[in-house]
């Protein structure tokens, strides 16, 4: 079973889209194994976006993610990373397909509502930034057999 980090960014929280976005992942059959609302401290934001440190938009990413509360979660399921990425849509909401989270709700490339790890290696690096091991729960879901898990 694969796990991925999903962040509902400040614009998702401020626009009251948290429930709608989480529902999409649950309705798809993915399992939420960790969930919390938090303010991201600058140091944590810089660690999360470390791969972009030398890029011109690094400061904008850090400023945005620290500007208001976010919802962080760990989502689990078969091919969870690929599934979440497809559900999110392209990074630029103007290029994202209708039916994706960004295509349906996104406004700009910075305010694009969600973040999802892009590979197993990235998920392994990102999840511990936001969650301690004891915050990630293991449990069974009733419809596991129908969802291929």
Backbone bond lengths (Angstrom), bond angles and torsions (degrees), N, CA, C in turn:
res aa  C-N    CA-C-N  psi(-1)  N-CA   C-N-CA  omega(-1)  CA-C   N-CA-C  phi
1 X - - - 1.450 - - 1.525 108.22 -
2 X 1.300 116.93 134.10 1.460 122.12 -176.57 1.529 110.75 -99.46
3 X 1.329 115.73 145.69 1.459 121.63 177.04 1.519 110.18 -120.44
4 X 1.328 115.35 149.39 1.453 121.33 177.20 1.520 110.24 -142.97
5 X 1.315 115.71 153.02 1.454 121.01 174.25 1.523 108.73 -87.77
6 X 1.320 116.64 135.74 1.458 122.75 173.54 1.520 106.97 -126.96
7 X 1.321 116.13 129.54 1.455 121.52 174.21 1.517 108.83 -115.62
8 X 1.323 116.62 128.71 1.452 121.48 169.89 1.516 104.76 -94.34
9 X 1.309 115.52 110.50 1.456 122.70 -169.54 1.538 111.94 -72.95
10 X 1.338 116.22 171.85 1.464 119.65 -177.42 1.533 114.90 -51.38
11 X 1.325 117.92 -35.98 1.468 118.55 -179.21 1.525 111.63 -67.94
12 X 1.329 117.95 -34.02 1.475 120.59 176.88 1.524 110.15 -65.65
13 X 1.334 116.78 -41.68 1.462 121.05 179.38 1.528 109.97 -67.66
14 X 1.325 116.44 -49.10 1.459 120.43 -175.98 1.528 112.51 -66.12
15 X 1.307 117.57 -29.28 1.472 121.17 179.71 1.530 111.64 -90.71
16 X 1.323 117.61 5.86 1.459 123.44 178.15 1.533 112.39 58.52
17 X 1.328 116.16 44.50 1.466 121.68 179.56 1.534 112.84 -106.83
18 X 1.322 116.96 3.73 1.471 121.00 -175.76 1.524 111.58 -55.50
19 X 1.328 117.59 -51.81 1.465 120.83 -178.11 1.511 112.87 -60.78
20 X 1.329 116.09 -42.54 1.474 119.35 -179.92 1.521 111.68 -63.64
21 X 1.326 116.10 -41.23 1.466 119.48 -178.19 1.525 110.63 -69.96
22 X 1.319 117.24 -45.85 1.470 119.95 178.50 1.528 110.37 -60.58
23 X 1.316 116.92 -40.33 1.472 120.56 178.78 1.524 111.64 -57.68
24 X 1.311 117.34 -38.95 1.471 120.15 179.68 1.525 111.16 -59.14
25 X 1.338 116.40 -44.57 1.464 119.72 -179.95 1.525 110.71 -66.56
26 X 1.313 117.49 -42.38 1.461 120.45 179.23 1.526 111.18 -66.18
27 X 1.315 117.25 -43.39 1.465 120.37 -179.83 1.523 111.78 -64.50
28 X 1.308 117.74 -27.32 1.458 121.95 176.84 1.530 110.89 -71.43
29 X 1.343 116.05 -21.53 1.460 120.38 -179.88 1.513 113.33 108.35
30 X 1.328 117.22 2.49 1.460 120.24 177.26 1.528 109.28 -75.15
31 X 1.316 115.84 151.62 1.461 121.92 -177.20 1.523 109.38 -109.10
32 X 1.321 116.30 128.07 1.457 121.31 176.07 1.519 107.31 -85.67
33 X 1.341 116.54 118.75 1.463 120.39 -177.91 1.528 112.52 -109.00
34 X 1.336 116.96 -6.70 1.466 122.17 173.86 1.524 107.45 -156.60
35 X 1.348 115.96 143.75 1.462 120.09 -176.37 1.522 109.38 -158.57
36 X 1.341 116.36 131.73 1.462 120.12 173.57 1.517 110.97 -159.76
37 X 1.346 113.78 150.56 1.452 121.26 172.30 1.524 106.60 -98.75
38 X 1.329 115.76 139.17 1.455 119.17 -176.26 1.520 111.47 -159.08
39 X 1.307 115.72 161.79 1.455 122.08 166.59 1.523 105.93 -96.83
40 X 1.305 116.81 134.05 1.459 121.71 -177.56 1.534 108.67 -89.29
41 X 1.329 117.50 116.75 1.468 119.45 175.60 1.528 109.93 -68.12
42 X 1.308 116.84 153.29 1.470 122.13 -176.95 1.528 111.62 -55.05
43 X 1.329 117.79 -43.74 1.468 121.28 -178.22 1.532 110.70 -60.64
44 X 1.321 117.13 -42.74 1.460 121.43 179.10 1.531 110.34 -66.16
45 X 1.322 117.35 -41.71 1.470 121.64 178.39 1.530 110.61 -61.39
46 X 1.326 116.56 -42.94 1.468 120.14 179.67 1.526 111.04 -65.80
47 X 1.323 116.91 -36.32 1.471 120.17 176.56 1.524 110.55 -67.58
48 X 1.343 116.48 -42.77 1.462 120.83 179.68 1.527 111.61 -61.53
49 X 1.324 116.87 -42.65 1.471 121.65 -177.43 1.530 112.80 -96.74
50 X 1.323 118.29 20.66 1.472 122.92 -175.04 1.526 113.35 -52.41
51 X 1.318 118.05 -36.34 1.469 120.88 -178.05 1.535 112.48 -65.46
52 X 1.338 116.17 -17.89 1.464 121.12 -179.36 1.535 112.57 -102.51
53 X 1.328 117.98 7.35 1.465 122.53 -172.82 1.527 113.46 -51.89
54 X 1.310 118.33 -39.29 1.466 121.51 -176.12 1.531 113.24 -89.34
55 X 1.312 117.47 -0.91 1.465 121.10 -178.55 1.528 110.16 -87.05
56 X 1.319 117.12 151.70 1.464 120.07 -175.43 1.532 114.36 -64.64
57 X 1.324 118.24 -21.61 1.462 120.75 -177.52 1.532 113.45 -93.90
58 X 1.343 118.31 3.79 1.461 122.34 -177.89 1.533 111.53 -55.44
59 X 1.302 117.12 -49.47 1.462 121.53 -179.02 1.520 112.60 -59.88
60 X 1.316 115.88 -39.39 1.468 120.81 179.05 1.531 110.79 -65.97
61 X 1.344 117.24 -40.82 1.473 121.17 177.70 1.527 110.72 -60.56
62 X 1.332 115.41 -47.75 1.459 120.64 -178.00 1.528 110.51 -65.00
63 X 1.321 116.73 -44.31 1.475 120.11 179.89 1.523 111.19 -60.98
64 X 1.319 116.42 -42.54 1.460 119.53 -177.69 1.527 112.03 -67.46
65 X 1.329 118.07 -48.21 1.467 120.89 -175.14 1.531 111.46 -67.54
66 X 1.337 117.35 -21.84 1.466 120.95 179.01 1.526 112.45 -96.71
67 X 1.315 118.67 0.41 1.464 122.53 -172.62 1.532 114.65 -76.87
68 X 1.314 118.12 -21.96 1.466 122.51 -176.61 1.530 107.15 -163.84
69 X 1.319 118.34 170.45 1.475 120.11 -179.59 1.530 112.64 -60.66
70 X 1.309 113.78 153.86 1.468 122.55 173.02 1.526 107.62 -124.47
71 X 1.327 115.93 169.36 1.456 121.97 168.60 1.520 106.13 -117.69
72 X 1.328 115.13 122.85 1.464 121.13 178.47 1.518 108.60 -107.18
73 X 1.327 116.25 140.73 1.457 119.18 177.51 1.520 110.78 -150.25
74 X 1.301 114.26 155.46 1.456 122.21 171.82 1.513 105.67 -109.15
75 X 1.316 115.20 126.63 1.459 122.36 -177.32 1.522 107.68 -115.39
76 X 1.329 115.40 139.27 1.459 121.54 -174.94 1.519 110.31 -126.82
77 X 1.322 115.29 144.18 1.451 120.69 174.81 1.513 110.47 167.67
78 X 1.335 117.28 172.26 1.462 120.33 175.15 1.530 108.77 -62.19
79 X 1.323 116.57 128.42 1.468 122.00 -179.86 1.536 111.37 51.85
80 X 1.332 116.82 41.42 1.461 121.91 -176.38 1.524 112.00 -57.70
81 X 1.316 118.21 -40.00 1.467 121.03 -177.22 1.522 110.19 -63.79
82 X 1.309 116.93 -52.73 1.466 121.20 179.76 1.530 111.00 -61.93
83 X 1.314 116.76 -41.91 1.465 120.86 -178.95 1.524 111.00 -62.82
84 X 1.328 116.85 -48.42 1.468 120.49 179.37 1.518 110.79 -61.70
85 X 1.316 117.43 -43.40 1.479 120.53 -178.60 1.537 110.68 -61.86
86 X 1.326 116.61 -41.83 1.473 119.74 178.32 1.522 111.12 -65.66
87 X 1.337 116.49 -39.76 1.456 120.20 179.57 1.528 112.14 -67.55
88 X 1.323 117.16 -32.23 1.467 120.77 179.57 1.527 111.13 -70.22
89 X 1.316 117.79 -40.09 1.458 121.57 -175.93 1.521 111.11 89.92
90 X 1.316 115.65 175.68 1.464 121.15 -178.66 1.526 110.69 -59.04
91 X 1.334 115.40 151.62 1.466 121.92 -178.06 1.519 111.95 -55.26
92 X 1.317 116.74 -42.13 1.468 120.94 178.08 1.528 108.07 -85.61
93 X 1.334 117.51 111.96 1.465 119.64 -177.55 1.532 114.01 -58.23
94 X 1.326 117.53 -25.39 1.462 120.05 178.82 1.531 111.51 -70.05
95 X 1.339 116.82 -17.97 1.463 122.07 178.51 1.532 112.10 -105.91
96 X 1.327 116.53 -6.61 1.471 120.63 -176.84 1.524 110.69 -77.56
97 X 1.312 115.75 141.50 1.466 121.34 -179.31 1.524 111.49 -67.16
98 X 1.332 116.75 144.67 1.465 119.41 170.40 1.526 108.64 -58.23
99 X 1.308 116.07 145.34 1.455 120.58 -176.63 1.513 112.87 96.91
100 X 1.336 117.01 -17.40 1.458 119.95 173.51 1.526 108.04 -90.58
101 X 1.319 116.17 162.49 1.467 120.21 -179.41 1.524 110.24 -60.18
102 X 1.317 117.01 -49.24 1.468 119.73 -179.09 1.518 111.94 -69.86
103 X 1.320 116.62 -35.82 1.457 119.92 178.47 1.520 112.47 -66.23
104 X 1.310 116.81 -33.87 1.468 121.50 -178.93 1.523 113.24 -85.52
105 X 1.343 117.52 -34.84 1.463 119.64 -171.64 1.526 115.07 -123.58
106 X 1.321 118.79 -14.76 1.459 121.50 -172.64 1.515 113.84 -71.52
107 X 1.339 115.11 148.68 1.459 121.34 -177.75 1.521 113.96 -117.03
108 X 1.329 117.14 -33.23 1.468 119.76 -177.85 1.521 109.35 -153.14
109 X 1.310 115.40 167.55 1.460 119.46 -178.45 1.523 111.49 -66.06
110 X 1.326 118.29 -29.75 1.466 121.08 175.97 1.519 110.43 -81.29
111 X 1.318 116.19 -48.02 1.463 120.76 179.68 1.520 108.53 -91.78
112 X 1.337 115.28 73.71 1.464 120.04 -175.80 1.526 112.89 -112.55
113 X 1.324 115.89 22.40 1.464 125.32 166.33 1.512 117.61 73.53
114 X 1.323 118.88 -44.25 1.460 120.11 -170.32 1.521 112.00 -137.92
115 X 1.321 113.53 155.58 1.460 121.83 170.50 1.515 106.51 -128.21
116 X 1.313 116.71 140.41 1.458 122.14 172.91 1.518 109.28 -138.71
117 X 1.308 117.16 138.72 1.467 121.04 178.50 1.525 109.38 -54.94
118 X 1.341 116.25 143.30 1.467 119.62 -174.91 1.524 114.46 -99.68
119 X 1.334 117.83 -2.30 1.463 120.63 179.09 1.529 108.52 -162.81
120 X 1.324 117.13 164.28 1.474 119.04 176.43 1.536 112.21 -59.53
121 X 1.335 116.95 -36.14 1.462 120.51 179.16 1.533 110.59 -66.32
122 X 1.324 116.50 -42.14 1.462 120.40 178.88 1.521 110.19 -66.08
123 X 1.319 117.88 -42.78 1.464 121.21 177.96 1.528 110.24 -59.54
124 X 1.331 117.12 -43.38 1.462 121.24 179.55 1.528 111.59 -62.75
125 X 1.326 118.04 -31.61 1.464 122.38 177.90 1.521 111.47 -80.19
126 X 1.345 117.06 -40.45 1.462 121.32 -172.41 1.528 114.51 -80.30
127 X 1.309 118.21 -39.44 1.469 120.26 -175.99 1.530 111.61 -55.74
128 X 1.357 119.60 -46.84 1.471 118.98 -179.74 1.538 114.27 -67.86
129 X 1.313 117.88 -16.04 1.466 120.06 175.72 1.527 109.58 -67.26
130 X 1.325 116.70 -35.71 1.461 121.68 -174.64 1.523 114.42 -104.60
131 X 1.344 117.80 -21.70 1.470 120.29 -174.85 1.524 111.67 -136.13
132 X 1.332 115.29 135.26 1.462 121.28 169.73 1.530 107.54 -78.38
133 X 1.317 117.81 152.93 1.472 119.54 -178.26 1.530 113.93 -52.54
134 X 1.330 117.81 -37.43 1.469 120.02 -178.38 1.525 113.36 -72.21
135 X 1.319 118.18 -10.82 1.470 121.47 177.29 1.524 112.29 -85.63
136 X 1.326 117.10 -10.93 1.463 122.03 -179.49 1.529 107.74 -98.49
137 X 1.328 114.86 118.64 1.459 120.71 -171.43 1.524 111.91 -102.58
138 X 1.315 114.87 144.73 1.457 121.59 176.43 1.526 107.46 -109.99
139 X 1.316 116.16 126.48 1.464 120.52 179.05 1.519 108.67 -157.67
140 X 1.327 115.77 162.79 1.459 121.58 178.78 1.524 109.82 -93.97
141 X 1.327 115.69 148.11 1.459 120.64 172.75 1.527 107.50 -111.54
142 X 1.317 115.96 147.22 1.461 121.73 -172.79 1.522 113.20 -63.81
143 X 1.327 117.95 -31.92 1.464 120.10 -174.72 1.537 112.78 -99.97
144 X 1.309 116.88 21.93 1.477 121.59 -177.82 1.527 112.62 -53.96
145 X 1.325 117.26 -42.59 1.469 120.59 -177.30 1.525 111.96 -61.13
146 X 1.323 117.14 -37.14 1.474 120.93 -177.42 1.532 112.12 -78.32
147 X 1.340 115.75 -19.88 1.455 119.64 -175.39 1.520 112.32 -99.09
148 X 1.310 117.60 2.71 1.461 120.65 176.53 1.510 114.06 80.41
149 X 1.317 119.27 16.96 1.464 121.76 -178.32 1.456 110.47 -107.29
